[in-house]
């Protein structure tokens, strides 16, 4: 249904935690400075791996949880800590001191607390008969337990929905929240996504030869050699226009369009023709009441792998046709890496920041633009008019998601 026949959805709060910084201010400054966040991996042994780098969040020292004892907080995984920080920023900006008026929380993740599962396996191999601490690792490894801890911290008693469909998890969580409000099932929803770097995920991507041996991803570069992993969390507060007006909330941007589709091509490789991506971009724009030529900025999935960038570029060309040349496109994964289940949510917040600040982040590290990129590749931070933004998220298993944001 076109946006003109739906109630408008407004984003009234946003929070971001990424390898580039904690909060919107630090992240915008990093984009403006064209800073890279990649560093040698020291959290676990990568001596046997092809890739040696990733992008990590510098979490603040000290206690983050106000309701947990130090002993219980020690059980909380890195990803959940990032999610809590992003949530607090979003709630503060939305001026929601209490969650009593929030109808639901929708959170996406791909790996969850994978590091706790790794610790369990290491301890089991080292001491098969050991039981001390193992049950706690099993319990807190489960995403629903992580959400229970978060709900306890926020004194939240409403429904929590978990979305886990690989790298589109965060985008689909936001899209699901939008559909809940459009359908009348909710008026105000908190949505987002998170993931932390873990050894198992790193080893898996390395084994697939998806990680860049050079350590620096170069999306849409003719000689790109793979992606780099990152971690982080992004959260938004989405409200119906009426719900926002009733409490005098300030609209940051409008959540205007969403679509998800599955390409059914391959477990890990994208459909070379990008048929599902064409569908999600087309339908999300139709829902927003926009034509491709009206999209000012496109935050691409842009992983920097040979297959993904060709597939996405082909999809953008097929979707936009002759208008593709006028659409500005960049991949923020070139600066902070691929945040997996958190990527779609973080990149949605980046689009929100671009709309509010009137700037476009760059696709860094490009030496020679691949000829398949027939659009306007943003190669340096650009201060310019941005009224509409589209963000793509594609995941293993063929899941695709597109979100469209516009000025409120």
Buried (B, 14 or more C-beta within 10 A) or exposed (E): EEBEEBBBBBBBBBBBBBBBBBBBEBBBEBBBEBBBBBEEBEBBEBEEBEBBBBBBBEBEEEEBBEEBEEEBBEBBBBBBBBBBBBBBBBBEBBEBEEBEEBBBBBBBBBBBBBBBBBBBEEBEEEEEEEEEEBEBBEEBBBBEBBBBBBBBBBEBEBBBBBBBBBBBBBBBBBBBBBBBBBEEEBBBBBBBBBBBBBBBBBBBBBEEEBBBBBBBBBBBBBEBBBBBBBBBBBBBBBBBBEBBEEEEBEBBBBBBBBBBBBBEBEEBBBBBBBBBBBBBBBBBBBBBBBEBEBBBBBBBBBBBBBBBBBBBBBBBBBBBEEBBEEBBBBBBBBBBBBBBBBBBBBBBBBBBBBBBBBBBBBBBBBEEBBEBBBBBBBBEBBEEEBBBBBBBBBBBBBBBBBBBBBBB
